Each structure stands twice: as C-alpha cells, then as structure tokens.
Amino acid sequence: MRFDPPLIPATLLRRYKRFLFDAELESGELITGSCPNTGSMRGLTTPGSKCYLTSHVSATRKYAHALELVEADGTLVGINTGRPNRLVEEAIDQGLLGSLGAYAKRSREQKYGVNSRIDILLEDRERGTAYVEVKNVHFCRSPGLAEFPDSVTARGAKHLEELGDMVAAGHRAIMVYLIQRDDVDRLSLCRDRDPAYAAAFDRAMSRGVEACAIRCKITPEQISPELTVTIEESGLNSLV
C-alpha cells in the first residue's frame, strides 16, 4: 500500500488527549493534527521523534494532518489503526496466510457475537465460514520481539471469547496480529501488562481458534505485509 499523497516529514512535539498531537514541519510551521490511534502508543510518543504525516485538506476535517509513522528504536513504526484490516487483506491476496486466500467470498465489518463486528468474514461453499479478527501491534521493549497488548484491553479479550464461540458453532476462527514495524522476528503476549487478555488467548487456543502474526515492511513511501513471524506461545494453533 503506497501512501498517496506522499507523507510529510515532521518532528513530534507531543501526543495528548489520545486523539491529538503537535508537530513541527520541516518549514518550521507548528501544527496540531489528529492521531488515528486511541491506544497508549507506549514507546512511540517521545518528544523530538521524527514522524511522518498524511495531509488532506477538506471542509469536513477539523485537522488537515494525521499522524501515520513514528521513528522509534531506529525503525519506522506505523501507528494508524485504520490500516491493519486492509494490510491483512493484502497478505491474504499475496498468499501469506495459508488457505485464507482460497475462500470464494470476502466481506468486512460483519456483525457477529454480542454487539461486535468481525474485521474480515470469509465464506465458501466447500470450506465453510472463517471469522478473521485483526489486531494492530507496535509495542517492542526487547530487541526483535513484538508484544501485544501494550495496555489492558477488555475489548480484545471479548473478541477472543467470541472467536471461540464461532469455532464451537462449527466455523473457523483466526486471530491475526498485524505488526507495523520491521525490526522484529517474533511476537509474544504481553502477559504482565494484561493477564486477562493472556488468559483469554489461552482459552481461545484451547477451543480451536487459530493465530498468526504478520510483519510489515515500512518506508516513508509505503507499507506492505512482508512475512509471517513466530508467535512464542504454548498451545498455539498455527494457521493452516
């Protein structure tokens, strides 16, 4: 996925109120923009960090700029949580996700579970139905290791339970972790920051939910799914 129009380089000054950030453009202009990530963004909000912004002038937008990439630990990290679903679809089309590309029909944001929407729904007369949940990953505190989540996510635990329910109903369910940084080669659950999520993951695996992790290649020009990486968890049902 290429960035069109091209991203604008800047220096991050601060991120605040979850939805906002201040930055200095290369021209010296100070701007306030929107942050398309409501999570903690742990390790990615250091003042003075190099960052890249999208720019869209529209009468319906309060802020022309949005935060897209932040440089951390010597690498570019994608923070836009609106990107992962599309990137996972690209990974499916590229054959990175096993048999998921063989399903005849694909749709997005379909209602299921209890007041939830599945990110990607796959349907096929012979293969049946597969529910694909996507989580954005950008947290890294040990070299080469991505971790999820970086803070408590009751919503994420709920999604794992609902995926297990789909398996119990006779369907297929897959948890995909989309890693928006390319300096890692494996993923692990962040059990110390959210034990409840880790327990929900273990239960989901015991019920037959599958899981995989995709690492992206990121440059200021584009972001693209690159390869699958190992998930370091016992009891894992790897994607087939």
C-alpha positions as CSV (number, residue, x, y, z in Angstrom):
1,M,0.0,0.0,0.0
2,R,1.6,3.2,-1.2
3,F,1.0,6.5,0.6
4,D,-0.9,8.8,-1.8
5,P,-0.4,11.7,-1.5
6,P,3.1,11.3,-0.1
7,L,3.7,11.6,3.6
8,I,5.1,14.8,5.1
9,P,8.2,14.6,7.4
10,A,7.9,16.3,10.7
11,T,9.2,16.3,14.3
12,L,6.8,15.1,17.0
13,L,6.4,17.5,19.9
14,R,3.7,15.8,21.9
15,R,0.7,13.5,21.7
16,Y,-2.2,14.2,24.1
17,K,-5.9,13.6,24.8
18,R,-5.5,10.3,22.8
19,F,-6.7,11.9,19.6
20,L,-4.3,14.8,19.1
21,F,-0.7,15.6,18.5
22,D,1.5,18.6,18.0
23,A,4.4,18.6,15.5
24,E,6.8,20.9,13.7
25,L,7.0,20.7,10.0
26,E,10.4,21.0,8.2
27,S,9.4,24.5,7.3
28,G,9.3,25.4,11.0
29,E,5.5,25.6,11.0
30,L,3.8,24.3,14.1
31,I,0.7,22.2,13.6
32,T,-1.9,20.3,15.5
33,G,-3.2,17.1,14.0
34,S,-5.4,14.1,14.6
35,C,-3.9,10.8,16.0
36,P,-5.6,7.7,14.4
37,N,-4.7,5.5,17.4
38,T,-6.6,5.7,20.7
39,G,-4.3,3.3,22.5
40,S,-1.4,4.0,24.8
41,M,1.2,4.0,21.9
42,R,3.7,3.0,24.6
43,G,7.3,3.9,23.5
44,L,6.1,5.9,20.5
45,T,5.4,9.4,21.8
46,T,8.8,10.7,22.8
47,P,9.1,14.4,22.1
48,G,11.6,15.1,19.3
49,S,10.9,11.9,17.4
50,K,10.9,12.0,13.7
51,C,7.5,11.3,12.3
52,Y,5.5,11.3,9.0
53,L,2.1,12.8,8.5
54,T,-0.7,12.5,6.0
55,S,-2.3,15.7,4.8
56,H,-5.8,16.1,3.5
57,V,-7.5,19.4,3.0
58,S,-11.2,19.1,3.4
59,A,-14.1,21.2,4.7
60,T,-15.3,18.3,6.8
61,R,-11.9,17.8,8.6
62,K,-11.0,19.8,11.6
63,Y,-7.3,19.0,11.3
64,A,-5.5,18.7,7.9
65,H,-2.8,16.5,9.2
66,A,-2.9,13.0,10.7
67,L,0.0,11.0,12.3
68,E,1.0,8.0,10.3
69,L,4.6,6.9,11.2
70,V,6.9,7.5,14.1
71,E,10.6,6.6,14.3
72,A,11.4,4.6,17.4
73,D,14.4,2.4,18.2
74,G,15.9,3.2,14.8
75,T,13.0,2.0,12.8
76,L,9.7,3.3,11.4
77,V,6.5,2.3,13.2
78,G,3.0,2.5,11.8
79,I,0.6,3.8,14.3
80,N,-2.6,4.2,12.2
81,T,-5.1,1.6,13.5
82,G,-7.2,2.1,10.4
83,R,-4.6,0.3,8.2
84,P,-4.3,-3.2,9.5
85,N,-7.5,-4.7,8.0
86,R,-6.5,-3.6,4.5
87,L,-3.0,-4.8,5.1
88,V,-4.2,-8.2,6.2
89,E,-6.3,-8.4,3.0
90,E,-3.2,-7.7,1.0
91,A,-1.4,-10.5,2.9
92,I,-4.3,-12.9,2.1
93,D,-4.0,-11.9,-1.6
94,Q,-0.2,-12.5,-1.5
95,G,-0.7,-16.0,-0.1
96,L,0.9,-15.2,3.2
97,L,-2.0,-16.5,5.3
98,G,-2.2,-20.2,4.3
99,S,-5.6,-21.2,2.8
100,L,-7.4,-18.0,3.6
101,G,-7.0,-16.8,0.0
102,A,-9.0,-19.8,-1.2
103,Y,-12.3,-18.6,0.1
104,A,-14.8,-17.5,-2.6
105,K,-16.3,-14.5,-0.8
106,R,-14.7,-11.9,1.4
107,S,-16.5,-9.1,3.3
108,R,-15.6,-6.6,6.0
109,E,-17.1,-5.4,9.3
110,Q,-19.9,-8.0,9.5
111,K,-22.0,-8.2,12.7
112,Y,-21.4,-11.3,14.9
113,G,-21.1,-12.2,18.6
114,V,-22.5,-9.8,21.1
115,N,-22.6,-6.2,19.7
116,S,-19.4,-6.9,17.7
117,R,-18.2,-6.8,14.1
118,I,-15.7,-9.2,12.7
119,D,-12.9,-7.5,10.7
120,I,-12.9,-9.9,7.8
121,L,-15.5,-12.6,7.0
122,L,-14.6,-15.3,4.6
123,E,-17.2,-17.6,3.0
124,D,-17.0,-20.6,0.7
125,R,-19.5,-23.3,-0.3
126,E,-16.9,-26.0,0.3
127,R,-14.7,-24.5,3.0
128,G,-17.5,-23.0,5.1
129,T,-17.1,-19.7,7.0
130,A,-14.0,-18.2,8.6
131,Y,-14.0,-15.3,11.0
132,V,-10.8,-13.2,10.9
133,E,-10.1,-10.8,13.8
134,V,-7.2,-8.3,13.3
135,K,-5.2,-6.6,16.0
136,N,-2.6,-3.9,15.4
137,V,0.8,-4.4,17.0
138,H,3.6,-1.9,17.5
139,F,4.9,-2.4,21.0
140,C,8.5,-3.6,21.4
141,R,10.6,-3.5,24.6
142,S,13.1,-6.3,23.8
143,P,15.2,-6.4,20.6
144,G,13.4,-8.5,17.9
145,L,10.3,-9.2,20.0
146,A,6.9,-7.6,19.4
147,E,4.3,-7.8,22.1
148,F,0.6,-7.4,22.4
149,P,-1.2,-5.8,24.0
150,D,0.7,-2.8,25.4
151,S,-2.1,-2.0,27.8
152,V,-5.3,-3.6,29.2
153,T,-7.8,-4.4,26.5
154,A,-11.1,-5.9,27.8
155,R,-12.4,-5.5,24.2
156,G,-9.6,-7.7,22.9
157,A,-10.4,-10.4,25.4
158,K,-14.1,-10.2,24.4
159,H,-13.2,-10.7,20.8
160,L,-11.1,-13.8,21.6
161,E,-14.1,-15.3,23.5
162,E,-16.4,-14.6,20.6
163,L,-13.9,-16.3,18.2
164,G,-14.0,-19.3,20.4
165,D,-17.8,-19.3,20.2
166,M,-17.6,-19.3,16.4
167,V,-15.4,-22.4,16.5
168,A,-17.9,-24.0,18.9
169,A,-20.6,-23.3,16.4
170,G,-18.7,-25.2,13.7
171,H,-16.9,-22.4,11.9
172,R,-13.3,-21.4,11.6
173,A,-11.8,-18.5,13.5
174,I,-8.5,-16.8,13.1
175,M,-6.7,-14.2,15.2
176,V,-4.2,-12.2,13.1
177,Y,-1.7,-9.9,14.7
178,L,-0.5,-7.2,12.2
179,I,2.9,-5.9,13.2
180,Q,3.5,-2.3,11.9
181,R,7.3,-2.4,12.3
182,D,10.0,-4.4,10.6
183,D,12.7,-4.8,13.3
184,V,11.1,-7.8,15.0
185,D,11.1,-11.5,14.1
186,R,8.7,-12.9,16.6
187,L,5.7,-12.0,18.7
188,S,4.6,-12.8,22.3
189,L,1.7,-11.9,24.5
190,C,2.4,-9.1,27.0
191,R,1.2,-11.2,29.9
192,D,2.5,-8.8,32.6
193,R,0.5,-5.8,31.3
194,D,-2.8,-7.7,30.7
195,P,-3.0,-11.1,32.3
196,A,-6.8,-11.3,31.5
197,Y,-6.1,-11.0,27.8
198,A,-3.4,-13.7,28.0
199,A,-5.9,-16.0,29.8
200,A,-8.5,-15.2,27.1
201,F,-5.9,-16.1,24.4
202,D,-5.1,-19.4,26.1
203,R,-8.8,-20.3,26.4
204,A,-9.3,-19.4,22.7
205,M,-6.5,-21.6,21.6
206,S,-7.9,-24.5,23.7
207,R,-11.2,-24.0,21.9
208,G,-9.6,-24.3,18.4
209,V,-9.0,-20.7,17.4
210,E,-6.0,-20.3,15.1
211,A,-3.5,-17.5,15.4
212,C,-0.7,-16.0,13.3
213,A,1.4,-12.8,13.1
214,I,2.3,-10.8,10.0
215,R,5.2,-8.3,9.9
216,C,5.1,-5.3,7.7
217,K,7.9,-3.6,5.7
218,I,7.6,0.2,6.3
219,T,9.2,3.1,4.4
220,P,8.1,6.7,4.1
221,E,6.7,5.8,0.7
222,Q,4.7,2.6,1.5
223,I,3.7,0.0,4.0
224,S,3.2,-3.6,3.0
225,P,2.9,-7.1,4.6
226,E,6.2,-8.8,4.3
227,L,6.2,-12.2,6.1
228,T,4.8,-14.3,8.9
229,V,6.7,-14.4,12.2
230,T,6.7,-16.9,15.1
231,I,4.2,-16.5,17.9
232,E,6.0,-17.6,21.1
233,E,3.1,-19.1,22.9
234,S,2.4,-22.7,24.0
235,G,-0.8,-24.3,22.9
236,L,-0.8,-22.3,19.7
237,N,-3.0,-23.4,16.8
238,S,-0.9,-22.2,13.9
239,L,-2.7,-21.0,10.7
240,V,-3.2,-23.6,8.0
